[in-house]
Amino acid sequence: MVFSKTLFLFTALFLAGYYTPLRCSSQIWLAGIPAGVVLITLGHRKSGIIILCTLSILLGSYLDDPCRQPRSDQTSEAGVWHCSVKTTTTEGAILVAPMGYTVWSSDRKLAQSVSRGDSVVIIGSVSGAFMESSAFRSIPSTSLQDRIRRTTAEKFAGSITSRETSSLVSALLVGERGYLPPSVRRVFSDTGTSHLLALSGMHVGILSTLMLIIFRKLFGKGWLSITAVILIAFIYVFVSGARASTVRAGVMLLLVLILFHLSGRTPDLLFVWSVAVIFLTAVSSGDVLENIGAKMSFGAVLSLIILGKNFTGKPGWIMSIAYAGVVVTVALAPLVSFTYGGLSPVAPIATVISVPFMLGTMLTGFLTLLFPFISVASILSEWIVFIWLAILEILKSGRIVFLEWMFWLWPVCLVTLWLFSRRKGYLRRFR
């Protein structure tokens, strides 16, 4: 327990050093780490932990040193650019330019024509971190995971008549968002539910839970069931493009299942979260710390671990989902507003309502791949999506921009949520 909390403290301080204005060009942390470890080994635990905590901040600030960041030319330069697609969103695409740094293209038509891993030749100009395209030509990726994802999406399009339905099924099951019509993207954007279209830990968790139930019925509660679930989860992560959010979910799932099976107790989720952060940071050489999807994924999970609450009773699951939506919306409000130009006030309600429809769409969409169920599953999925989109149309609202004065209110809201989620244990201290 002490080790788990200490590891989380190191991870939190490392992130604080990375994301704060503090800059450290010195590599003093390289010499300091052994000193902290030696002090702990010799019995001076508190002194060693203090040193390691300080070094965690210095390490984070060192990785974010401006001289270590790739520089982008702030002058506008026109030409022909051969870029790779890092990811697509409802508003555009993040591309990796030939110089090695990422640029943002707000061309929605381009975003709808490419997928993660594809290449694209663009006639346009680059100004700083932004790219303006006059014309483009996409080059589909030939990698195994991209070919599997594209083939599966084409099968959905062939089995399901409605383009809106087939595109949603492709987005939810294999992360292929290039087929989504602009009208569908707009509905999800205006209701703050765009995160449901991007494969994330939620999708990996849903799949893993269903597989765990099935395999435990077939093979019992031993290692065979756990191994099968982990294998399927990581195949799913691989096929869906191995985004930072899905890899994070896969790593956390792996740790939770193994530690729970070995100890019979639910492991400390802060420890699991910390290990996932450290693992992805090391594997990506720090690039994951600049990935918007990763920031939102790790931030959402951390907020639910610290501020989340499970309600009991018959309507408990509805209240738990609704409260989780409020927690994530409040916790990520500054990041979401900065990234997408505002946040939707109906997002928590829209998310709660969308979850059953999302599950129904994923289930019926998967059944369209199985020959005996194609026709029935296709009809059911089209009706589910039709009702889902109709409800979201009713819930559409304007955006709230996170203003400067809200930064003073934001910590107060977080503390209030923490007190509410922990109120029994908190009040017990005053008895």
JOJOUR-V385081 format. One record per residue. N is the residue number from 1. OMEGA is omega in radians with two decimals (none if undefined). Layout:
((N OMEGA) (N OMEGA))
//
This chain:
((1 3.13) (2 3.14) (3 -3.14) (4 -3.12) (5 3.13) (6 3.11) (7 3.10) (8 3.12) (9 3.10) (10 -3.11) (11 -3.14) (12 3.14) (13 3.07) (14 3.12) (15 3.09) (16 3.10) (17 -3.10) (18 -3.01) (19 3.11) (20 -3.08) (21 -3.12) (22 3.11) (23 3.13) (24 3.13) (25 -3.08) (26 3.08) (27 -3.12) (28 -3.12) (29 3.12) (30 3.13) (31 -3.07) (32 -3.11) (33 3.09) (34 3.14) (35 3.11) (36 3.14) (37 3.14) (38 3.13) (39 3.12) (40 3.13) (41 -3.12) (42 3.10) (43 3.11) (44 -2.98) (45 -3.09) (46 3.13) (47 3.13) (48 -3.14) (49 3.11) (50 3.13) (51 -3.12) (52 3.08) (53 3.11) (54 -3.13) (55 3.09) (56 3.10) (57 -3.13) (58 3.12) (59 3.12) (60 -3.14) (61 3.12) (62 -3.13) (63 -3.14) (64 3.14) (65 -3.10) (66 -3.10) (67 3.12) (68 -3.11) (69 3.08) (70 -3.11) (71 3.09) (72 -3.14) (73 -3.11) (74 3.11) (75 -3.12) (76 -3.12) (77 -3.12) (78 3.12) (79 3.09) (80 -3.03) (81 3.08) (82 -3.04) (83 2.98) (84 -3.08) (85 3.12) (86 3.06) (87 3.08) (88 3.10) (89 3.11) (90 -3.06) (91 -3.10) (92 -3.08) (93 3.02) (94 -3.05) (95 3.03) (96 -3.10) (97 -3.13) (98 -3.13) (99 3.06) (100 3.13) (101 -3.08) (102 3.07) (103 -3.12) (104 3.05) (105 -3.13) (106 3.12) (107 -3.09) (108 3.14) (109 3.08) (110 -3.12) (111 -3.13) (112 -3.06) (113 -3.09) (114 3.08) (115 3.10) (116 -3.14) (117 3.11) (118 2.99) (119 3.14) (120 3.06) (121 -3.02) (122 2.96) (123 -3.07) (124 -3.09) (125 3.09) (126 3.08) (127 -3.08) (128 -3.13) (129 -3.09) (130 3.11) (131 3.05) (132 -3.10) (133 3.05) (134 3.09) (135 -3.13) (136 3.05) (137 -3.10) (138 3.10) (139 -3.09) (140 3.11) (141 3.13) (142 -3.14) (143 -3.06) (144 -3.08) (145 -3.14) (146 3.11) (147 3.10) (148 -3.13) (149 -3.10) (150 3.13) (151 3.13) (152 3.11) (153 3.11) (154 3.08) (155 3.07) (156 -3.14) (157 3.13) (158 -3.10) (159 -3.06) (160 -3.05) (161 -3.09) (162 3.12) (163 3.13) (164 -3.11) (165 -3.11) (166 3.13) (167 3.09) (168 3.11) (169 3.13) (170 -3.14) (171 -3.05) (172 -3.04) (173 -3.09) (174 3.07) (175 3.13) (176 -3.05) (177 -3.08) (178 -3.10) (179 -3.07) (180 3.07) (181 3.14) (182 -3.12) (183 3.13) (184 3.11) (185 -3.09) (186 3.14) (187 -3.14) (188 3.12) (189 -3.09) (190 3.11) (191 3.11) (192 -3.12) (193 3.14) (194 -3.14) (195 3.12) (196 -3.13) (197 -3.14) (198 3.13) (199 -3.05) (200 3.12) (201 3.12) (202 -3.12) (203 3.09) (204 3.12) (205 3.12) (206 3.14) (207 -3.08) (208 3.12) (209 3.13) (210 -3.13) (211 3.14) (212 3.10) (213 -3.11) (214 -3.08) (215 3.08) (216 3.06) (217 -3.08) (218 -2.98) (219 -3.11) (220 -3.04) (221 -3.09) (222 -3.10) (223 -3.12) (224 3.13) (225 -3.12) (226 3.13) (227 -3.14) (228 3.13) (229 -3.13) (230 -3.13) (231 -3.14) (232 3.14) (233 -3.10) (234 2.99) (235 3.11) (236 3.11) (237 -3.13) (238 -3.09) (239 -3.09) (240 3.04) (241 3.11) (242 3.06) (243 -3.09) (244 -3.11) (245 3.14) (246 3.07) (247 3.07) (248 3.13) (249 3.13) (250 3.12) (251 3.13) (252 3.09) (253 3.13) (254 -3.12) (255 -3.10) (256 -3.10) (257 -3.11) (258 -3.11) (259 3.12) (260 -3.13) (261 -3.11) (262 -3.04) (263 -3.08) (264 3.13) (265 3.07) (266 -3.10) (267 3.08) (268 -3.05) (269 3.06) (270 3.07) (271 3.14) (272 3.12) (273 -3.12) (274 3.13) (275 3.13) (276 3.11) (277 -3.11) (278 -3.11) (279 -3.11) (280 3.10) (281 -3.14) (282 -3.10) (283 -3.09) (284 -3.09) (285 3.09) (286 -3.11) (287 -3.10) (288 -3.12) (289 3.11) (290 -3.13) (291 -3.09) (292 3.13) (293 3.12) (294 3.11) (295 -3.12) (296 -3.13) (297 3.14) (298 3.12) (299 3.14) (300 -3.13) (301 3.14) (302 3.13) (303 3.13) (304 3.11) (305 -3.05) (306 -3.01) (307 -3.05) (308 -3.12) (309 3.07) (310 3.12) (311 -3.13) (312 -3.14) (313 -3.09) (314 3.12) (315 -3.04) (316 -3.09) (317 3.10) (318 -3.14) (319 3.13) (320 3.13) (321 -3.14) (322 -3.13) (323 3.09) (324 3.10) (325 3.11) (326 -3.11) (327 -3.10) (328 3.14) (329 -3.13) (330 -3.07) (331 -3.08) (332 -3.06) (333 -3.14) (334 -3.10) (335 -3.14) (336 -3.13) (337 -3.13) (338 -3.07) (339 -3.02) (340 3.09) (341 3.13) (342 3.11) (343 -3.08) (344 3.13) (345 -3.12) (346 -3.05) (347 -3.14) (348 -3.14) (349 -3.13) (350 3.13) (351 3.12) (352 -3.14) (353 -3.05) (354 -3.04) (355 3.12) (356 3.12) (357 3.10) (358 3.11) (359 3.13) (360 3.13) (361 3.13) (362 -3.11) (363 -3.13) (364 3.09) (365 3.10) (366 -3.12) (367 3.10) (368 3.06) (369 -3.12) (370 -2.97) (371 -3.08) (372 -3.02) (373 -2.96) (374 -3.03) (375 -3.12) (376 -3.13) (377 3.13) (378 3.13) (379 -3.14) (380 -3.12) (381 3.13) (382 3.11) (383 3.13) (384 -3.13) (385 3.12) (386 3.14) (387 3.14) (388 -3.11) (389 3.12) (390 3.11) (391 3.13) (392 3.08) (393 3.13) (394 -3.06) (395 -3.07) (396 -3.13) (397 3.08) (398 -3.12) (399 3.04) (400 3.13) (401 -3.12) (402 -3.09) (403 -3.05) (404 -3.10) (405 -3.14) (406 3.12) (407 3.06) (408 -3.14) (409 -3.06) (410 3.11) (411 3.11) (412 3.11) (413 3.13) (414 3.12) (415 3.11) (416 3.10) (417 3.13) (418 3.12) (419 3.13) (420 -3.11) (421 -3.10) (422 -2.94) (423 -3.12) (424 3.13) (425 -3.13) (426 -3.11) (427 -3.11) (428 -3.11) (429 -3.06) (430 -3.14) (431 none))
//
